[in-house]
């Protein structure tokens, strides 16, 4: 099926009483420091046989001469949020890429954006669908779970969101075509267009890879997207396609970790695993939670203020964003210059189960490594087993001073160990130099 560009108008400026709705303001306070601006465009067309009208939200260098030519896009989450921007906004702005939020999923587009500013978004239209709040309020959770029942319930939940978003794949592809042909007003034309997602949107990207990448092609037969990075999702092993795919799973996505929290997820055992190929890599990340708490927003702090933690623990400072920065760069390098990433890195598990093997400190073995597990100063828990919304955040329990001293013989020796591991990661390109420097500068352990 050939996909043509959507009809686009804009950019539509903010005005008194009419401002673009921002689903998740995290990181927008950094935009001025990087001289970035935000623009909103309305897009429309026909998808899955029905008319649609929605918007894209774009963040770009104020001076377009700085634009790298690379667009990193993501669908907005079915019940709100833009997790890729949250994870990699510093990377995007450091590299002068453009980020685009594509509001292709009806529940959030109609239930959150149009509902918040009906006059501004009166052109929004989708096929009939449940609204966002009908999903957000019903994430399967049980404080005393029967594991099989939780998994079955989550499968039913996922089917509901795919049933609610039949127009999304074609909208995504049409927007990709639009970004390549040029946006009105500023004349932005993308050289390369990529798409990623985290959690539910990681699932949406996986669905696109599995069912729509080959089906929805640009005029002339080229793919809609030049590469994919689905994160924190999981499901049946992805097929080989004609552009690079880098899949990322944190330790927290494994059911053996989540089941203690009374929640299911999209991962099913180890069925997401598959061999490497000329276009596929999988990285399972030891110690990584579903969502980062290293750089919490004010909203995060408010939401988690009343969530209990285990005795002696604090919210994790594990650097999810550093992992995503490096793997996004790996994907771009693979697509742009043919530089293949290191082979897949898989967590060590008990036989063929998803029960993760752990070291003497309780930290995961195998997988993509960071200094948090290679030179640990704490025991990491990738999913906090104390209910909602704790489960998708990790916590860490710092080692007592005596244990830290026994392991390292002092802070300076530990810092040297950290530095040695960082050098290794830099050589294999699983860490970026700027992020390695952040770790070096903050390498002061907090012990209990």
N, C-alpha and C positions, 0 to 999 in steps of 0.2 A: 504494500500500500504506500503510495507516494504522499508525503506530508508537505504541505505548503505552509508558508508563514501565516501566522495569525494576523488579524487586523489590529493595528496598534494606534493609540492616540496618546499624546503627552509630550513631554512630561507635564503632569498636573501639579502645579505648585500648591504649597500650603497657603492658607489665608485665614484671617480671623474667623473662628467658628468652624473651620473646615481644614483639618490636618490629616495627613496620612496616618492610618492606624498602624502602630508598631506592635506586633504580637509579643515580641520579647526584646526589651531594650538593652539587654546585656551587651556590653562592649561598645554601645553607641557613644558613650562618654569619651572614648578614645579617638573618635573620628576626627575631631579638630586637630589633635596632635599629629595625625598623619595627613592632614589636609584632604580629608575625604568628605564627600557630600552624598546626600540621599535624594533619589528621584523616584517618582511613581508613574507608571504607565498603565493604561487600561488596555486589555487585550480581549478579543472576541473571535468567535468562529463557530464551527460545528465539530463536535466530538462525540463519538459513539452514537451518531445519528441524531443528536439533539443540539440545539444552539447552546452556547455558553457565553458568559461575560464575566470576566474576573480582572485581576491586576497582577503586575509584577512590581516588586520593590527592588530598587537597584542602589548599590553603594559603590562609588567610583572615586578615583582621584579627581579633585577639583580641576586640575590642569590635565586635560585629556591627552596631552602629549606624553604624559608619564605612563599611560595605560599600556600594560604589557601585551595586550592582545588576548589574554586568557580570561575566560569567564568561568567562574565556579558557581554553579546553581544548586538549588535544593528545593524540593517541594515543602511547603509549610506543613507542620504536623497536623494530624487529623483533629486533635483537640488543642491546637495552638502551640506556637514555638518554632524556632529555627535553630536546631541543634548544631548544624554545621557551622553557621556563623558564630555561635557561642563558643565552639571548640577552636576555630581557626581564624578568628577575626584579625588577630595580630599578624599572623602569617599572610593573610590576604592583603592587608594594607602595607606591610613591609615590602611586599613584592609587586605592588601596584597592579594587582589583579582587580577585576570587577566581580562583585558578588551579586547574585540575583535570587530573590525569593519568588518562587512560582506558586501562586495560590490556586493550585489545581484540584485540591480535594474539597468537595462541596461542604462537608460538615464544618470545617474551620472558616472557609471563605464566606459562607452565608451566616453561620452561627456566631462567629466572632468578629469578622471584619465588617461585613455589611450591617450586622446588627448593631455595631458600635457607632456607625456613622451612616445611617440609611440615606440621607440626602446625597452625600458624597459618592456613595456606591450604589446609586439607584440603577445603574446599568448592569449590576451583577445578576446573573441568571445561570442556573444549573438544572439538570434533571432532578426530580424530587429526591431528597435524601434526608436521613436523620441529621440533626444538628450536632455540633461539637459536644455540647454538654451531655448529650445522651451516651457518648462514649466515655468522656472523662469521669463520669460518676459511676461507671460500671466496670472498671478494670478488675478482672478476677483476683480476689484476695481472700485468704482464709487464715485466721490466727492459729488454727489447729488443723493443718491441711491433711487431707488424703491426697497423696502426690498424684496418683492417676486421675483423680477427679479434677484437680487444679489444672493439669495439662489439658484434659478434655474440654474444660470450660474455656481455657484460653484459646484453644483451636476454634471453638464456636465464636468467640469474641473477634478473632482475626477474620473469620469469614464474614462477619457483619461489616467490618470496615472495608473489605474488598467489594462487597455488594454495594456499599454506599459511595464508592469512588470510581464508577465505570468510565467516566470521561477523563480521569486524570492522565492516563498514559498518552492519549492523543494531544491533550493540552500541553504536556511537557514537551513532546516532540515538536509541536507547532511553535512553541516559544523558542526552542533551540534554533529552528529555521529562521525565526524572526531576528534573533540575536546575530545570526550570520549575515542576514541581508541588510541589517542596519536599522537602528531605531530613529524615529523622527526627532526633530529638535536638535539634539546634540550630534546626531550622525554616528553614534557608536556602532562599530562593526567588529564582531568577534572573529579572531583568527582561529581559536579553539574553544569549544564549549564542553565542559565536564559537568557531571552531576553526582552528588553524594547525598547521603542521609544517615541519620543516627537514630536508632530505636525504631519507632513506627515508620519513619521516613526511610530508614535503612531497609526496612521491609518493602517499602514502595519501590525503591531502587532495585532491589533484588527481583521483584515481580516484573519490572520493566526489562531487566536483563533476560529473565527466563522466558517471557512471553511476548515481548514487544520490540526488542532491539532489532531482530531480523525482520519483523513484520512492518515496522514503521520506518521508512527510509526517505531521505531527502531526494528531490529531483536529481536524476543522474545515478541514484543508487547508493550514495554515501550514507553512513550512519548519522543519526541525529546527534549523538554525543560521541566525543573523542575518547572518553574513558569514564570509568565508574569507580566510586569508593563507597560501598555500603558498609555501615558500621553498626555494631551493637544490636544486631538483628539475628540472622541465622535462619535455617530452614534447609530444604533439600539442596544438595551440592549444585553449584552454578555451572552452566555449560560453558564451553569454549566459544568465544565470539571473536569478531575481527578487530576489536580494540582492547586495550588493557583494562583489567579489573583487579583492584586491590581490595580484598575483604578484610575487615578488622573486627575481632571479637575480644571484648574484655573478659577477664576471669568471671565477672559478675553475670555474664550471659549463660554460663553453664548451669544446667538444671540442678546439678549436685550442690551448687552454691545457693541458687535461688530458692530451692525447695525449703530451706530452713527459714525463709522469710514469708512463706505462705503465698508465693506468687509463682506463676508459670512464665512463659516467654516463647519466643519464636524458635529457639534452638531445640532440637530433638536429638538427644544423645550426641553422637558424633557424625550424624548423617550429612552435615555441612562440609565435611572434609573431603578433599579430592586431591589428586596429584597436581603438581605444578605443570605449567605449559608455557608456551610462548606469549600467552596473554593473561595468565592467572597466577596470583599469589594470595595466600591466606596467612594472616598474622593473628595469633591468639596471645593476648598480652597478660603476663603474670602480674597480679596485684591491681589491675585496673577495674574500677567500678563502672557502673552504667553511666554515671554522671560525675563530673569533676567537682570537688569542693576545695581545690587548691586556691582558686580565685573566685570566691563567692560574691554574688551580687547582694545588694540590700534585701531584695526579695528572697533570695536563698536563706540569708541569715534569719529573716523573720519567720520563714516557713519552718526552718529546722530548730528554732529556738526552743520549742516545746517538745522536741523529739528526744527521747532518752537515749543515752549511749551506755555501753558496758562500762563497768567500773574501771577507771584508769585510762579510758580511751578518749580520743578526740576525733573530729572529722578528718578524713584523710587529706594529706597534702600531695598525694600521688599526682604526677603531671600528665593527666590525660591529654591536655592540649599539646604538649611536646610530642607525644606519640603521633597524634593526628597531623601535626605540622610536618613531621618527617615523612610520614607515609603519603601525604598529599604531594609533597615534593617528589617522592619516588614515582608516584603515578604520572606526574607531569613530565618528569625526565624520561620515563619509559615511552610516553606518547610522543614527546617532542623530538628527542634525539636517540631513541632506541636503546637507552641505558637501562637494562633490566635490573630490577631490585634483587636483593639477596633472596635466596630460597625461602619458602614458607617456614614459619616458626610455630610449632605446635606445642601446647602444654603437655606435660607428662601426665598420663592418666593410668588408672588401675586397669590393666588388660584392655579390653575394648569398651569399657564403661566411660562415663563422663565424670567419674570421681577423680579429682585432681590429686596427684602426689605432691607431698609437701616436705620442706626441709625441717630441720630441728627447731626452727623458730615459728613454724606454722605457715611459712610463705610458699607460694606455688613454685614448682619446679618446671623447667622447660619454658617454651614459648618465647615471645619477644621480651627482651630483658631491659630493665632500667636499673639505675643505682639503688632504687628502693628495694629491689630484691637481690641484687648482686653485692651490695654493700649495705645491708639493712641496719637501720637503727630502731626498727619497730616491727611488730607483727601486724600485717595488713589483713583486714577483713573486707572483701570486695563488695559485700552486700550486708547491710546492717540488719540483723534479724529481729527488729523490734516494731514491725508493722509499717504502715504508710504514714508519711512519704519516705520513711527511712531507707527502705530496701534498695532504692536505686542510688544511694550514696554509700561510699565506703568509709570505714573508720580505721584508725591505727592506734595501737597500744605501744608507746615508746618503751624500749628496754630500760630496766633499772640501771643506775650508774655502775653498779658492780658487774653486771652482765656486759655492758658496753666496754668496760675496761678490760674484762677478760677476753673479749673478742678482738679488740683492736689495740689495746695498750695505750689509749689516749686519742684525743681528737685529731691531732696532726696525722697520725698514722691512718686513721679512718678517712680523712680528707684526701690523703694520697691514694688510698684504695678507690675512692670515688673518682678521682681524676684519672686513674689507670683505666677504669671501666669506661669512662666517657671517651677516652681516646680510641678504645676499641669500637664503640658505637659510631663514632665519627668516621672511622675507616670503613665500616660496613654500611654507612649512610642510613642508619636507623635513628640518628639524632642529628639535629641541625646545630651548627656552631653557636648561633645566638642563644639557643635554648640550653646548650651545654654550659655556656658561660653563666646563665641564670642559676643553674644547679651549683656550679662552683661558688658563686657569690653567696648562695644561701646555705652552704654546707656547714651548718652548725646544728648538731642534733639536739633535740629537746628530749631529755630523759625524765622518767618519773622519779 
